[in-house]
Amino acid sequence: MADSDLSDPRGLPRAVPSGRWYVLSAAVLVVGLGAFVGSLVVARAEVEARLAQMVRVVVPGESVVELPRAGRFLVYYERVGAAEGRQIDTRERFPALPKMNVDLYGPGGDRVPLTRSSATEAQMFNGGLASSEWEFDAPGPGTYRLAAAHDNPIDDLVLLAVGPPVADGVLSAWTGPFGGASVLAFCFVFSSIVALVTWTLRCGVVTRRED
């Protein structure tokens, strides 16, 4: 793509690249932006799917938790949510998780240790109205039983959710924000090079060799 030849200061003709290269540069950048936005949509859909699959436990009470695999799982405290046909909202009463006793039993009836979730693992979801409080390593797939009760009797119901880390592997996947950001970075560099080369040639800062 080249416009009509122009003369350089020495009177020699030089080929000027077409302005359509700018269009190509912009199109590549738009593709990169689209890929990044698409990766965010994919990541959000994956997180929402994990949230929907979580088992809700109304405290005080207990629930059966079917775990499809061995590995690490989290117990979240949801300040707003629905379970057993009831809407639970503890934002004003318990902005932080109240003291309670939580016990988890494996398929064979053995107790599965629960440990406090570290700050780096406290992924937030539901508009920042839920956070991880405990974590455990499931020895294998099967039916587990989670029983929870308030340390001190209170009238309010509290909602817990059990499931895998909601963001585990999502952010770093090639189909997620990591992949989208990588594509965007490549498109930005490519687009910048095309635009810069086109500009320098059209302005006569650099002339192409005519062998």
C-alpha positions in Angstrom: 0.0 0.0 0.0 1.7 3.2 -1.1 0.6 6.7 -2.1 1.9 8.4 -5.1 5.7 9.1 -5.1 6.9 12.4 -3.7 10.3 14.0 -4.1 12.8 14.2 -1.3 15.0 17.4 -0.8 17.4 16.1 -3.4 14.7 15.9 -6.0 14.7 12.1 -6.1 11.3 10.4 -5.9 10.4 8.5 -2.8 7.6 6.1 -2.1 5.2 7.1 0.6 3.2 4.4 2.4 -0.5 4.6 2.3 -2.5 6.0 5.2 -4.3 2.7 5.2 -1.5 1.4 7.3 -2.8 3.6 10.1 -6.2 1.8 9.7 -4.5 -1.6 10.0 -2.7 -0.4 13.1 -5.9 0.7 14.7 -7.7 -2.5 13.7 -5.0 -4.7 15.3 -5.3 -2.6 18.5 -9.1 -3.1 18.5 -8.6 -6.8 18.1 -6.4 -6.8 21.2 -8.9 -4.8 23.2 -11.7 -7.2 22.1 -9.6 -10.2 23.2 -9.0 -8.7 26.6 -12.7 -7.8 27.2 -13.6 -11.2 26.0 -11.2 -12.8 28.5 -12.9 -10.9 31.3 -16.3 -12.1 30.2 -15.1 -15.7 30.2 -13.5 -15.3 33.6 -16.6 -13.8 35.1 -18.8 -16.6 33.6 -16.4 -19.2 35.1 -16.5 -17.6 38.6 -20.3 -17.4 38.5 -20.6 -21.0 37.5 -18.4 -22.0 40.5 -20.6 -19.8 42.8 -23.8 -21.5 41.5 -22.3 -25.0 42.2 -21.4 -24.2 45.8 -23.3 -25.8 48.6 -24.9 -23.4 51.0 -25.2 -24.2 54.7 -27.5 -22.3 57.0 -26.0 -21.8 60.5 -27.0 -23.2 62.9 -27.4 -26.4 61.0 -25.7 -29.0 58.8 -25.6 -30.0 55.2 -24.4 -32.8 52.9 -21.6 -31.7 50.6 -20.8 -33.7 47.5 -17.2 -33.2 46.4 -16.3 -34.4 42.9 -12.6 -34.7 43.6 -9.8 -34.6 46.1 -8.0 -31.4 46.7 -8.3 -28.0 48.3 -11.7 -26.4 49.1 -12.8 -23.3 51.0 -15.6 -22.4 53.3 -17.0 -18.9 52.6 -19.0 -16.6 54.7 -21.8 -15.0 52.7 -23.3 -11.9 54.2 -26.1 -11.9 51.6 -27.5 -14.9 49.9 -30.4 -17.4 49.7 -30.6 -21.0 50.9 -33.4 -23.4 51.8 -35.9 -21.0 50.4 -34.8 -18.2 52.8 -33.1 -14.9 52.0 -30.3 -14.2 54.5 -28.8 -10.7 55.0 -26.3 -10.3 57.9 -24.5 -7.1 56.7 -25.6 -5.0 59.6 -25.7 -7.6 62.3 -22.4 -9.4 61.4 -20.1 -7.4 59.0 -17.5 -9.9 60.1 -18.0 -13.6 60.7 -19.4 -14.3 64.2 -17.8 -16.9 66.4 -18.9 -20.3 65.6 -18.0 -24.0 65.7 -17.6 -25.7 62.4 -17.0 -29.5 61.9 -16.5 -31.4 58.7 -16.7 -35.1 58.3 -15.5 -37.2 55.4 -17.2 -40.1 53.5 -16.0 -42.6 56.1 -17.1 -40.5 59.1 -13.6 -39.3 59.9 -13.2 -35.6 60.9 -11.5 -33.5 58.2 -9.3 -30.7 59.7 -10.3 -27.1 58.9 -7.8 -24.3 59.0 -8.3 -20.6 58.9 -8.0 -19.3 55.4 -5.0 -17.0 54.9 -5.4 -13.4 53.9 -4.0 -14.1 50.4 -6.6 -16.8 49.8 -9.6 -14.7 51.0 -11.0 -14.1 47.5 -14.0 -11.8 47.6 -17.2 -12.3 45.5 -20.8 -11.3 45.6 -19.9 -7.6 45.4 -17.4 -8.0 48.2 -20.1 -9.4 50.5 -18.5 -12.8 50.9 -15.0 -14.0 51.9 -13.2 -17.2 52.6 -12.9 -18.1 56.3 -11.7 -21.8 56.4 -10.0 -24.2 54.0 -9.5 -28.0 53.9 -7.9 -30.7 51.8 -10.5 -33.3 50.8 -8.8 -36.7 50.8 -11.0 -37.9 47.9 -14.3 -37.5 46.2 -17.5 -38.4 48.0 -20.2 -37.3 50.4 -19.0 -35.0 53.2 -21.1 -33.5 56.1 -20.6 -30.0 57.4 -22.1 -29.1 60.7 -21.9 -25.6 62.1 -23.3 -23.8 65.2 -22.9 -20.4 66.8 -20.4 -20.3 69.7 -23.0 -18.3 71.6 -26.7 -18.8 70.9 -28.2 -16.1 68.8 -31.3 -15.7 66.8 -29.8 -14.6 63.5 -29.1 -17.1 60.8 -25.7 -17.1 59.1 -24.9 -18.4 55.6 -21.8 -20.4 54.7 -20.8 -21.7 51.2 -18.5 -24.6 50.5 -16.6 -25.0 47.2 -13.3 -24.6 45.4 -11.5 -21.3 45.4 -13.7 -19.1 43.1 -10.7 -17.6 41.3 -8.4 -20.5 41.4 -6.8 -20.9 37.9 -9.2 -18.5 36.3 -7.0 -15.4 36.3 -3.9 -17.2 35.0 -5.6 -19.3 32.3 -5.0 -18.5 28.6 -8.7 -18.1 28.2 -8.8 -15.7 31.1 -7.4 -12.2 31.9 -3.8 -13.5 31.6 -4.3 -14.7 28.0 -6.4 -11.6 27.2 -3.7 -9.3 28.6 -1.0 -11.1 26.6 -2.9 -10.7 23.3 -3.5 -7.1 24.1 0.2 -6.5 24.8 1.2 -8.1 21.6 -1.3 -6.2 19.6 -0.3 -2.9 21.2 3.4 -3.4 20.4 2.6 -4.5 16.8 0.2 -1.6 16.3 2.7 0.9 17.7 5.5 -0.4 15.4 3.2 -0.2 12.3 2.0 3.3 13.2 5.5 4.6 14.0 7.1 3.2 10.8 4.3 4.6 8.7 4.6 8.0 10.3 8.4 8.2 9.9 8.2 7.2 6.2 5.3 9.5 5.4 7.1 12.4 7.1 10.3 11.7 5.4 12.2 11.2 8.7 13.4 7.8 7.2 13.3 7.0 3.6 13.1 3.5 2.1 16.0 2.3 0.0 15.2 2.1 -3.7 17.5 -0.6 -5.0 
